[in-house]
Amino acid sequence: MTERWQYVLTDGDGYDPADPALETALGRVDGDAKRHWGALDKSTGRTALWADLAGDDEWYTTESVARLVTMSTAYASKGSALAGDTGLATDIRDAVRWIAWRPAELAARRVRHR
């Protein structure tokens, strides 16, 4: 499943990263991914993945996932400056695990505050 998703996100291997149109797109993805990665809270006691997305609103989770998709696209895209970066892969994996845990934590908090 992961390989198929990677293929969908990156259009497989059937592209030339030196193509001017793709080069521009890769540059944009790289820039966004680097910005998101740099701002990602990697601490063990984090309460949000990004400081500007702290809160219980579902939109914060949706936007967090969108940022992780951008980071994943950069990681998986041939020609990206972040392609194959193991540190990025580790941080994406940890962030996805945190998101998967977060709904249970939020539900427990809501119950405690009733």
TIMI-2910 file (N, C-alpha, C, CB; in pm, 1 decimal, decimal comma, always signed):
<rs>
+----------+----------+----------+----------+----------+----------+----------+----------+----------+----------+----------+----------+------+
!      n_x !      n_y !      n_z !     ca_x !     ca_y !     ca_z !      c_x !      c_y !      c_z !     cb_x !     cb_y !     cb_z ! resn !
+----------+----------+----------+----------+----------+----------+----------+----------+----------+----------+----------+----------+------+
!    +82,2 !   -119,0 !     +0,0 !     +0,0 !     +0,0 !     +0,0 !    +86,9 !   +125,8 !     +0,0 !    -93,7 !     -0,4 !   +120,6 !  Met !
!   +192,7 !   +125,4 !    +82,9 !   +280,4 !   +241,9 !    +90,0 !   +344,6 !   +269,1 !    -45,1 !   +388,5 !   +221,6 !   +196,8 !  Thr !
!   +392,0 !   +163,8 !   -111,8 !   +454,6 !   +182,0 !   -242,8 !   +354,2 !   +235,8 !   -344,6 !   +514,2 !    +49,4 !   -292,5 !  Glu !
!   +233,2 !   +188,2 !   -339,2 !   +130,7 !   +237,2 !   -432,5 !   +101,6 !   +385,0 !   -406,5 !     +0,4 !   +153,8 !   -419,6 !  Arg !
!    +89,6 !   +423,7 !   -280,0 !    +63,7 !   +563,7 !   -245,1 !   +179,9 !   +651,2 !   -291,3 !    +41,7 !   +579,3 !    -92,3 !  Trp !
!   +302,1 !   +601,7 !   -272,5 !   +419,4 !   +676,2 !   -319,2 !   +411,7 !   +696,0 !   -470,4 !   +550,3 !   +602,4 !   -280,8 !  Gln !
!   +373,5 !   +592,9 !   -542,1 !   +362,2 !   +602,7 !   -687,5 !   +257,8 !   +707,2 !   -726,4 !   +325,8 !   +465,9 !   -748,1 !  Tyr !
!   +143,8 !   +706,9 !   -658,5 !    +37,7 !   +803,7 !   -688,4 !    +85,7 !   +945,8 !   -660,4 !    -89,1 !   +773,0 !   -605,6 !  Val !
!   +151,8 !   +966,5 !   -546,5 !   +197,5 !  +1100,5 !   -508,4 !   +303,8 !  +1155,6 !   -602,4 !   +251,6 !  +1098,2 !   -367,6 !  Leu !
!   +390,6 !  +1067,4 !   -651,2 !   +506,8 !  +1114,5 !   -727,3 !   +499,4 !  +1083,0 !   -875,8 !   +631,4 !  +1054,4 !   -671,0 !  Thr !
!   +392,6 !  +1021,2 !   -922,1 !   +378,7 !   +980,5 !  -1061,9 !   +484,2 !   +876,8 !  -1099,4 !   +389,5 !  +1102,5 !  -1154,4 !  Asp !
!   +524,2 !   +795,8 !  -1003,6 !   +619,1 !   +688,8 !  -1029,8 !   +754,5 !   +740,1 !  -1073,5 !   +564,8 !   +596,8 !  -1133,9 !  Gly !
!   +821,6 !   +662,6 !  -1155,8 !   +953,8 !   +700,3 !  -1205,3 !   +947,3 !   +761,3 !  -1344,1 !  +1045,3 !   +580,0 !  -1206,8 !  Asp !
!   +827,6 !   +779,0 !  -1398,0 !   +813,0 !   +822,0 !  -1536,0 !   +820,3 !   +971,7 !  -1557,1 !   +685,7 !   +773,2 !  -1588,3 !  Gly !
!   +908,5 !  +1040,3 !  -1486,2 !   +921,1 !  +1184,4 !  -1506,7 !  +1067,8 !  +1224,6 !  -1499,5 !   +838,1 !  +1262,6 !  -1402,1 !  Tyr !
!  +1097,5 !  +1336,1 !  -1559,7 !  +1233,5 !  +1389,6 !  -1560,7 !  +1238,1 !  +1510,0 !  -1467,7 !  +1278,6 !  +1428,5 !  -1705,5 !  Asp !
!  +1307,7 !  +1499,6 !  -1353,5 !  +1310,8 !  +1611,6 !  -1260,0 !  +1380,9 !  +1735,3 !  -1315,1 !  +1378,0 !  +1569,0 !  -1133,5 !  Pro !
!  +1451,5 !  +1719,8 !  -1427,4 !  +1517,8 !  +1834,5 !  -1489,7 !  +1423,9 !  +1912,0 !  -1582,0 !  +1639,7 !  +1788,0 !  -1567,8 !  Ala !
!  +1305,6 !  +1857,0 !  -1609,5 !  +1206,1 !  +1928,0 !  -1689,8 !  +1175,1 !  +2059,8 !  -1618,9 !  +1075,4 !  +1841,5 !  -1710,3 !  Asp !
!  +1183,1 !  +2173,0 !  -1690,1 !  +1164,0 !  +2303,0 !  -1624,4 !  +1033,8 !  +2315,1 !  -1544,6 !  +1167,9 !  +2411,3 !  -1727,5 !  Pro !
!   +925,4 !  +2262,3 !  -1597,1 !   +797,9 !  +2270,5 !  -1524,5 !   +803,6 !  +2188,7 !  -1395,7 !   +681,5 !  +2221,3 !  -1613,5 !  Ala !
!   +861,2 !  +2070,5 !  -1403,9 !   +872,4 !  +1985,5 !  -1285,2 !   +975,7 !  +2039,7 !  -1187,8 !   +908,6 !  +1842,7 !  -1325,1 !  Leu !
!  +1080,4 !  +2097,9 !  -1241,1 !  +1183,5 !  +2156,3 !  -1155,3 !  +1122,9 !  +2265,6 !  -1066,6 !  +1299,3 !  +2214,0 !  -1240,9 !  Glu !
!  +1036,8 !  +2346,2 !  -1124,9 !   +968,7 !  +2451,2 !  -1048,7 !   +878,3 !  +2389,7 !   -942,2 !   +886,5 !  +2542,0 !  -1142,8 !  Thr !
!   +802,7 !  +2288,5 !   -980,9 !   +712,4 !  +2222,8 !   -885,7 !   +791,1 !  +2155,8 !   -773,2 !   +624,5 !  +2119,0 !   -957,8 !  Ala !
!   +899,8 !  +2087,3 !   -807,4 !   +982,4 !  +2023,3 !   -705,2 !  +1041,8 !  +2126,6 !   -610,1 !  +1094,1 !  +1941,4 !   -770,4 !  Leu !
!  +1082,5 !  +2240,1 !   -665,8 !  +1136,3 !  +2347,3 !   -582,0 !  +1033,1 !  +2397,9 !   -482,7 !  +1185,3 !  +2462,3 !   -668,4 !  Gly !
!   +910,4 !  +2408,8 !   -527,8 !   +801,6 !  +2454,7 !   -440,5 !   +774,1 !  +2350,9 !   -331,1 !   +672,6 !  +2481,6 !   -523,3 !  Arg !
!   +767,7 !  +2223,9 !   -370,1 !   +744,5 !  +2117,2 !   -272,0 !   +860,2 !  +2111,9 !   -172,7 !   +727,7 !  +1979,9 !   -342,7 !  Val !
!   +983,5 !  +2120,8 !   -223,1 !  +1100,5 !  +2120,2 !   -134,6 !  +1095,2 !  +2234,9 !    -34,8 !  +1229,3 !  +2128,6 !   -216,6 !  Asp !
!  +1064,7 !  +2354,0 !    -83,6 !  +1058,7 !  +2470,5 !     +4,3 !   +953,5 !  +2455,0 !   +112,4 !  +1030,8 !  +2595,1 !    -76,0 !  Gly !
!   +835,0 !  +2410,5 !    +71,9 !   +726,8 !  +2390,2 !   +169,3 !   +763,4 !  +2280,0 !   +268,9 !   +594,8 !  +2354,6 !    +97,0 !  Asp !
!   +818,8 !  +2169,6 !   +217,7 !   +854,8 !  +2057,5 !   +305,2 !   +963,6 !  +2098,2 !   +404,4 !   +902,0 !  +1937,1 !   +221,8 !  Ala !
!  +1063,6 !  +2170,5 !   +358,6 !  +1170,2 !  +2216,1 !   +449,2 !  +1114,0 !  +2309,5 !   +556,3 !  +1282,0 !  +2287,6 !   +369,9 !  Lys !
!  +1024,7 !  +2397,6 !   +517,0 !   +963,9 !  +2490,2 !   +613,1 !   +881,4 !  +2413,0 !   +716,7 !   +874,8 !  +2594,1 !   +539,8 !  Arg !
!   +800,9 !  +2318,6 !   +669,9 !   +718,8 !  +2238,8 !   +761,7 !   +806,5 !  +2153,4 !   +853,9 !   +622,1 !  +2148,6 !   +682,5 !  His !
!   +909,5 !  +2093,0 !   +797,2 !   +997,7 !  +2006,9 !   +876,2 !  +1071,4 !  +2089,3 !   +981,8 !  +1098,9 !  +1933,7 !   +784,7 !  Trp !
!  +1117,2 !  +2206,1 !   +943,0 !  +1188,8 !  +2291,7 !  +1036,9 !  +1102,4 !  +2337,8 !  +1152,8 !  +1243,5 !  +2411,1 !   +965,4 !  Gly !
!   +973,3 !  +2354,6 !  +1128,5 !   +882,0 !  +2403,3 !  +1232,6 !   +816,4 !  +2289,2 !  +1311,2 !   +774,1 !  +2490,5 !  +1170,1 !  Ala !
!   +834,8 !  +2165,8 !  +1266,5 !   +773,6 !  +2050,6 !  +1332,5 !   +827,5 !  +2036,0 !  +1474,6 !   +799,6 !  +1921,7 !  +1251,7 !  Leu !
!   +738,4 !  +2024,2 !  +1570,6 !   +778,5 !  +2000,6 !  +1709,6 !   +811,7 !  +1852,6 !  +1723,1 !   +665,3 !  +2043,5 !  +1811,1 !  Asp !
!   +938,2 !  +1823,1 !  +1748,2 !   +983,3 !  +1684,6 !  +1757,1 !   +998,7 !  +1638,3 !  +1902,3 !  +1115,4 !  +1668,4 !  +1683,5 !  Lys !
!   +962,9 !  +1723,1 !  +1996,9 !   +981,7 !  +1688,9 !  +2137,9 !   +888,1 !  +1575,6 !  +2179,9 !   +958,3 !  +1812,3 !  +2226,3 !  Ser !
!   +930,1 !  +1500,3 !  +2280,2 !   +850,0 !  +1385,9 !  +2324,1 !   +721,7 !  +1428,2 !  +2395,1 !   +932,1 !  +1297,8 !  +2416,0 !  Thr !
!   +721,1 !  +1543,4 !  +2458,3 !   +602,4 !  +1587,7 !  +2529,9 !   +515,6 !  +1684,6 !  +2452,9 !   +642,1 !  +1649,9 !  +2656,8 !  Gly !
!   +529,2 !  +1684,7 !  +2321,9 !   +455,0 !  +1782,1 !  +2240,9 !   +304,4 !  +1766,8 !  +2258,3 !   +491,6 !  +1767,2 !  +2093,3 !  Arg !
!   +236,6 !  +1879,6 !  +2242,2 !    +90,3 !  +1879,4 !  +2247,4 !    +31,0 !  +1915,1 !  +2111,9 !    +40,1 !  +1977,4 !  +2354,2 !  Thr !
!   +117,6 !  +1944,6 !  +2017,0 !    +78,7 !  +1972,8 !  +1878,4 !   +201,1 !  +1946,2 !  +1792,2 !    +26,3 !  +2121,6 !  +1860,5 !  Ala !
!   +178,4 !  +1916,5 !  +1665,3 !   +291,4 !  +1896,6 !  +1575,0 !   +353,4 !  +2029,6 !  +1533,8 !   +247,4 !  +1818,8 !  +1451,2 !  Leu !
!   +269,2 !  +2131,4 !  +1518,9 !   +316,0 !  +2264,9 !  +1483,1 !   +253,4 !  +2365,5 !  +1579,0 !   +280,8 !  +2299,5 !  +1334,9 !  Trp !
!   +331,8 !  +2462,9 !  +1620,7 !   +284,4 !  +2563,4 !  +1716,6 !   +162,0 !  +2638,4 !  +1664,8 !   +395,9 !  +2662,6 !  +1748,2 !  Ala !
!   +156,5 !  +2661,6 !  +1534,5 !    +42,1 !  +2735,6 !  +1479,6 !    -80,3 !  +2646,9 !  +1458,7 !    +80,7 !  +2800,3 !  +1348,0 !  Asp !
!    -67,8 !  +2518,8 !  +1489,7 !   -180,8 !  +2426,0 !  +1475,5 !   -211,3 !  +2357,9 !  +1608,6 !   -150,9 !  +2320,1 !  +1367,2 !  Leu !
!   -200,0 !  +2432,5 !  +1715,6 !   -226,8 !  +2377,0 !  +1848,5 !   -373,8 !  +2398,8 !  +1883,6 !   -134,3 !  +2441,9 !  +1955,9 !  Ala !
!   -439,3 !  +2294,8 !  +1923,6 !   -579,6 !  +2306,0 !  +1961,7 !   -654,6 !  +2178,0 !  +1932,1 !   -645,2 !  +2422,4 !  +1889,7 !  Gly !
!   -781,2 !  +2176,9 !  +1966,7 !   -864,5 !  +2057,7 !  +1950,8 !   -945,1 !  +2056,1 !  +1821,4 !   -957,9 !  +2046,1 !  +2066,9 !  Asp !
!   -943,2 !  +2163,8 !  +1747,9 !  -1023,4 !  +2174,6 !  +1626,6 !   -978,2 !  +2071,0 !  +1523,2 !  -1013,7 !  +2316,9 !  +1568,0 !  Asp !
!  -1074,1 !  +2006,9 !  +1457,3 !  -1041,7 !  +1906,4 !  +1355,0 !   -959,8 !  +1964,9 !  +1241,3 !  -1169,0 !  +1845,3 !  +1299,3 !  Glu !
!   -976,8 !  +2094,1 !  +1214,9 !   -900,1 !  +2158,3 !  +1108,1 !   -751,2 !  +2146,7 !  +1133,6 !   -939,4 !  +2305,1 !  +1094,5 !  Trp !
!   -709,1 !  +2153,0 !  +1260,3 !   -567,0 !  +2143,1 !  +1292,3 !   -512,1 !  +2007,0 !  +1250,7 !   -543,7 !  +2166,4 !  +1442,5 !  Tyr !
!   -590,5 !  +1903,1 !  +1272,2 !   -548,0 !  +1769,6 !  +1230,3 !   -543,0 !  +1760,4 !  +1078,6 !   -642,4 !  +1662,3 !  +1287,0 !  Thr !
!   -643,9 !  +1813,2 !  +1011,8 !   -647,1 !  +1811,6 !   +865,3 !   -526,5 !  +1884,1 !   +807,8 !   -776,7 !  +1875,5 !   +813,3 !  Thr !
!   -495,7 !  +2000,5 !   +859,9 !   -381,4 !  +2078,2 !   +810,7 !   -249,6 !  +2009,3 !   +844,6 !   -383,3 !  +2219,9 !   +870,0 !  Glu !
!   -242,5 !  +1945,1 !   +960,0 !   -121,6 !  +1870,9 !   +996,2 !    -97,0 !  +1757,7 !   +897,5 !   -132,8 !  +1815,0 !  +1139,4 !  Ser !
!   -202,6 !  +1685,6 !   +862,6 !   -189,4 !  +1577,1 !   +765,2 !   -147,0 !  +1632,8 !   +629,3 !   -322,4 !  +1499,0 !   +752,1 !  Val !
!   -203,0 !  +1744,9 !   +588,7 !   -164,7 !  +1806,3 !   +460,8 !    -15,6 !  +1840,3 !   +459,8 !   -248,6 !  +1933,8 !   +434,5 !  Ala !
!    +35,2 !  +1891,0 !   +570,6 !   +178,3 !  +1922,8 !   +578,6 !   +262,4 !  +1796,0 !   +571,8 !   +209,4 !  +1999,9 !   +708,1 !  Arg !
!   +216,6 !  +1690,9 !   +636,8 !   +289,1 !  +1563,9 !   +631,4 !   +287,0 !  +1504,5 !   +491,0 !   +229,4 !  +1464,6 !   +730,8 !  Leu !
!   +178,8 !  +1522,8 !   +418,1 !   +173,4 !  +1477,1 !   +278,5 !   +276,7 !  +1552,9 !   +195,7 !    +30,8 !  +1496,9 !   +218,8 !  Val !
!   +287,9 !  +1683,0 !   +216,1 !   +388,8 !  +1761,6 !   +144,2 !   +528,8 !  +1710,6 !   +176,7 !   +377,0 !  +1911,7 !   +179,9 !  Thr !
!   +555,9 !  +1687,0 !   +303,9 !   +686,8 !  +1636,2 !   +344,7 !   +712,6 !  +1498,0 !   +285,3 !   +696,8 !  +1630,6 !   +497,9 !  Met !
!   +609,7 !  +1414,0 !   +283,2 !   +622,4 !  +1279,3 !   +226,6 !   +645,8 !  +1284,1 !    +76,7 !   +497,6 !  +1196,8 !   +256,8 !  Ser !
!   +580,3 !  +1376,9 !     +9,9 !   +599,2 !  +1392,5 !   -134,4 !   +743,0 !  +1431,8 !   -164,0 !   +501,8 !  +1497,7 !   -191,7 !  Thr !
!   +797,3 !  +1524,4 !    -86,8 !   +937,3 !  +1564,3 !   -105,8 !  +1030,1 !  +1446,0 !    -80,4 !   +973,9 !  +1682,0 !    -12,2 !  Ala !
!  +1003,0 !  +1369,9 !    +23,8 !  +1085,3 !  +1253,6 !    +56,6 !  +1085,7 !  +1150,8 !    -57,2 !  +1035,0 !  +1188,4 !   +185,8 !  Tyr !
!   +970,7 !  +1131,1 !   -119,5 !   +953,8 !  +1024,6 !   -218,5 !   +979,1 !  +1067,7 !   -362,1 !   +816,6 !   +969,6 !   -208,6 !  Ala !
!  +1001,3 !  +1196,3 !   -386,2 !  +1011,5 !  +1245,8 !   -523,9 !  +1155,1 !  +1248,2 !   -574,5 !   +952,5 !  +1384,9 !   -533,5 !  Ser !
!  +1175,5 !  +1178,0 !   -683,6 !  +1305,2 !  +1179,9 !   -751,1 !  +1338,1 !  +1324,2 !   -789,4 !  +1304,8 !  +1086,9 !   -877,3 !  Lys !
!  +1457,4 !  +1370,2 !   -754,3 !  +1498,0 !  +1506,1 !   -787,0 !  +1475,7 !  +1604,9 !   -674,3 !  +1425,2 !  +1552,3 !   -907,5 !  Gly !
!  +1404,0 !  +1563,7 !   -571,5 !  +1382,4 !  +1650,2 !   -455,2 !  +1509,8 !  +1655,5 !   -371,9 !  +1262,9 !  +1599,6 !   -369,4 !  Ser !
!  +1536,2 !  +1771,0 !   -313,6 !  +1651,6 !  +1784,1 !   -224,6 !  +1636,1 !  +1696,3 !   -100,2 !  +1670,5 !  +1930,8 !   -183,4 !  Ala !
!  +1513,7 !  +1658,0 !    -68,8 !  +1486,8 !  +1576,8 !    +50,3 !  +1460,6 !  +1429,8 !    +17,6 !  +1368,2 !  +1633,4 !   +125,0 !  Leu !
!  +1474,8 !  +1392,3 !   -108,6 !  +1446,9 !  +1254,7 !   -150,1 !  +1532,1 !  +1156,5 !    -70,1 !  +1473,0 !  +1237,1 !   -301,2 !  Ala !
!  +1464,2 !  +1061,8 !     -7,3 !  +1533,1 !   +955,9 !    +64,8 !  +1597,5 !   +997,1 !   +196,2 !  +1635,9 !   +899,3 !    -21,6 !  Gly !
!  +1570,9 !  +1117,3 !   +244,7 !  +1631,3 !  +1165,0 !   +369,6 !  +1576,1 !  +1083,7 !   +486,9 !  +1603,6 !  +1317,6 !   +390,3 !  Asp !
!  +1662,7 !  +1005,2 !   +551,2 !  +1616,4 !   +916,4 !   +657,9 !  +1568,8 !   +993,0 !   +781,7 !  +1727,7 !   +820,7 !   +696,9 !  Thr !
!  +1628,0 !  +1107,2 !   +809,4 !  +1581,5 !  +1188,6 !   +921,8 !  +1440,4 !  +1237,9 !   +898,8 !  +1674,6 !  +1306,9 !   +944,6 !  Gly !
!  +1413,2 !  +1280,7 !   +775,3 !  +1278,4 !  +1325,2 !   +739,9 !  +1180,4 !  +1209,2 !   +752,2 !  +1275,7 !  +1383,3 !   +596,7 !  Leu !
!  +1219,5 !  +1092,6 !   +702,3 !  +1131,5 !   +975,3 !   +709,6 !  +1097,4 !   +941,1 !   +854,5 !  +1197,5 !   +854,3 !   +641,1 !  Ala !
!  +1195,9 !   +946,5 !   +941,6 !  +1173,2 !   +917,7 !  +1083,6 !  +1076,6 !  +1017,6 !  +1145,1 !  +1305,5 !   +919,0 !  +1160,3 !  Thr !
!  +1096,6 !  +1145,5 !  +1114,6 !  +1008,7 !  +1248,6 !  +1170,9 !   +866,3 !  +1238,5 !  +1116,9 !  +1065,0 !  +1387,0 !  +1141,4 !  Asp !
!   +851,2 !  +1203,0 !   +989,3 !   +717,2 !  +1182,4 !   +932,5 !   +649,4 !  +1064,8 !  +1002,3 !   +725,1 !  +1157,4 !   +778,8 !  Ile !
!   +722,0 !   +954,9 !  +1014,8 !   +666,2 !   +835,6 !  +1080,9 !   +621,6 !   +868,1 !  +1223,5 !   +770,3 !   +721,1 !  +1082,9 !  Arg !
!   +707,3 !   +937,2 !  +1298,6 !   +673,1 !   +971,8 !  +1436,5 !   +551,8 !  +1064,7 !  +1442,7 !   +792,7 !  +1037,4 !  +1505,6 !  Asp !
!   +543,0 !  +1157,8 !  +1349,3 !   +429,0 !  +1251,0 !  +1346,4 !   +299,4 !  +1177,6 !  +1312,9 !   +453,7 !  +1363,7 !  +1243,7 !  Ala !
!   +305,6 !  +1083,6 !  +1219,9 !   +185,9 !  +1005,5 !  +1185,1 !   +141,1 !   +922,2 !  +1305,4 !   +213,7 !   +913,2 !  +1062,5 !  Val !
!   +236,1 !   +863,6 !  +1375,3 !   +201,8 !   +787,2 !  +1495,8 !   +138,6 !   +878,1 !  +1600,9 !   +327,1 !   +718,0 !  +1553,7 !  Arg !
!   +191,4 !   +999,3 !  +1614,3 !   +136,3 !  +1093,8 !  +1711,7 !     -7,6 !  +1129,5 !  +1675,0 !   +223,1 !  +1221,7 !  +1719,0 !  Trp !
!    -32,7 !  +1154,2 !  +1546,7 !   -169,6 !  +1185,5 !  +1503,0 !   -262,5 !  +1067,5 !  +1530,9 !   -172,0 !  +1221,1 !  +1351,9 !  Ile !
!   -215,7 !   +946,3 !  +1507,6 !   -298,6 !   +828,2 !  +1532,2 !   -332,8 !   +815,0 !  +1680,5 !   -226,9 !   +701,5 !  +1483,3 !  Ala !
!   -244,2 !   +857,0 !  +1767,6 !   -266,6 !   +851,7 !  +1911,8 !   -354,2 !   +967,2 !  +1958,7 !   -133,4 !   +853,7 !  +1986,2 !  Trp !
!   -345,3 !  +1080,1 !  +1893,9 !   -408,3 !  +1205,2 !  +1938,7 !   -560,0 !  +1195,8 !  +1958,7 !   -379,0 !  +1313,5 !  +1839,2 !  Arg !
!   -637,6 !  +1134,9 !  +1871,1 !   -782,8 !  +1131,6 !  +1894,4 !   -819,6 !  +1067,7 !  +2027,9 !   -851,4 !  +1056,4 !  +1781,9 !  Pro !
!   -749,6 !   +962,3 !  +2066,5 !   -778,3 !   +897,2 !  +2194,6 !   -745,2 !   +991,2 !  +2309,7 !   -698,6 !   +765,3 !  +2208,3 !  Ala !
!   -636,0 !  +1064,0 !  +2298,1 !   -596,4 !  +1158,6 !  +2402,4 !   -698,1 !  +1271,3 !  +2413,5 !   -456,5 !  +1215,7 !  +2373,5 !  Glu !
!   -743,9 !  +1322,5 !  +2300,8 !   -843,2 !  +1430,4 !  +2302,0 !   -975,2 !  +1382,8 !  +2363,0 !   -867,0 !  +1482,8 !  +2159,2 !  Leu !
!  -1016,4 !  +1262,5 !  +2327,8 !  -1140,9 !  +1208,1 !  +2382,6 !  -1129,7 !  +1192,1 !  +2534,0 !  -1174,7 !  +1072,5 !  +2316,7 !  Ala !
!  -1016,3 !  +1144,1 !  +2581,0 !   -995,7 !  +1127,9 !  +2725,1 !   -999,5 !  +1263,4 !  +2795,4 !   -861,5 !  +1057,1 !  +2753,1 !  Ala !
!   -941,6 !  +1364,7 !  +2733,5 !   -941,8 !  +1498,2 !  +2792,1 !  -1084,5 !  +1552,4 !  +2800,1 !   -852,5 !  +1593,5 !  +2710,2 !  Arg !
!  -1164,7 !  +1531,1 !  +2695,6 !  -1303,2 !  +1579,3 !  +2695,5 !  -1383,8 !  +1513,2 !  +2808,1 !  -1369,9 !  +1551,6 !  +2558,6 !  Arg !
!  -1361,1 !  +1384,6 !  +2829,6 !  -1431,7 !  +1312,1 !  +2935,5 !  -1391,5 !  +1367,7 !  +3071,7 !  -1401,7 !  +1160,0 !  +2927,9 !  Val !
!  -1264,2 !  +1395,3 !  +3092,5 !  -1216,2 !  +1448,0 !  +3220,8 !  -1274,2 !  +1585,4 !  +3251,5 !  -1064,3 !  +1455,7 !  +3220,8 !  Arg !
!  -1302,3 !  +1664,8 !  +3147,8 !  -1349,8 !  +1801,7 !  +3168,3 !  -1501,6 !  +1812,5 !  +3178,5 !  -1301,6 !  +1889,0 !  +3056,2 !  His !
!  -1572,4 !  +1705,2 !  +3171,4 !  -1719,3 !  +1709,0 !  +3179,9 !  -1765,3 !  +1712,7 !  +3321,5 !  -1780,8 !  +1590,3 !  +3110,3 !  Arg !
+----------+----------+----------+----------+----------+----------+----------+----------+----------+----------+----------+----------+------+
</rs>
